[in-house]
Amino acid sequence: MDSYPMVRTLLTELADYPEEYRRQINALSFIQRRTNLSRSRVMSILAELRKGGYITVHRGVLRTIARTLPAHF
């Protein structure tokens, strides 16, 4: 199974959390705990989404999803 749909779903879930709670959660850890994906794979997806301007991450914390995440990676 492709790993991107899992990451996309979890990022959307994380973005729906209240900001005060979300600031305490490391996005990488959040995704890794809920999937069996490797750290490098998750980091690769997050890096590409940041480069594409889809997400804003600061010190590992998801700040915003700037626009709708693409359906496919």
C-alpha positions in Angstrom: 0.0 0.0 0.0 1.2 3.5 -0.8 2.3 5.4 2.3 1.2 8.9 1.2 -2.6 8.4 1.7 -1.9 7.4 5.4 0.3 10.4 5.9 -2.2 12.7 4.2 -5.0 11.4 6.4 -3.0 11.8 9.6 -1.9 15.3 8.7 -5.5 16.3 8.1 -6.5 14.7 11.5 -3.6 16.5 13.3 -4.6 19.9 11.7 -8.1 19.5 13.1 -6.8 19.4 16.7 -7.0 22.6 18.7 -3.9 24.7 18.2 -2.9 24.6 21.9 -2.9 20.8 21.8 -1.3 20.6 18.3 1.7 22.7 19.5 2.7 19.9 21.8 2.7 17.2 19.2 5.6 16.4 16.9 4.1 15.6 13.5 6.7 12.9 12.7 6.1 11.1 16.0 2.3 11.4 15.6 2.5 9.7 12.2 5.0 7.1 13.1 3.1 6.0 16.2 0.0 5.4 14.0 1.7 3.7 11.1 4.5 1.3 10.4 6.2 3.7 8.1 9.9 4.4 8.4 11.2 7.7 9.7 12.9 8.4 6.4 9.8 7.8 4.4 7.6 10.1 6.6 10.4 12.8 6.6 10.6 12.5 2.8 6.8 13.1 2.4 6.8 15.9 4.9 9.8 17.6 3.2 8.1 17.4 -0.3 4.9 18.8 1.1 6.8 21.7 2.7 8.7 22.4 -0.5 5.4 22.4 -2.4 4.0 25.0 0.0 1.2 22.6 1.2 2.2 22.6 4.9 4.1 24.7 7.4 6.1 22.9 10.0 8.2 24.6 12.7 10.5 22.6 14.9 8.5 19.4 14.0 5.1 20.9 14.9 2.5 21.2 12.1 1.5 24.8 12.0 -0.8 24.9 9.1 -2.0 23.1 6.0 -1.9 26.1 3.6 -3.9 24.4 0.8 -5.6 21.2 0.1 -3.2 18.3 0.1 -2.8 16.5 -3.2 -4.6 13.2 -3.6 -1.5 11.5 -4.9 2.2 11.9 -4.2 
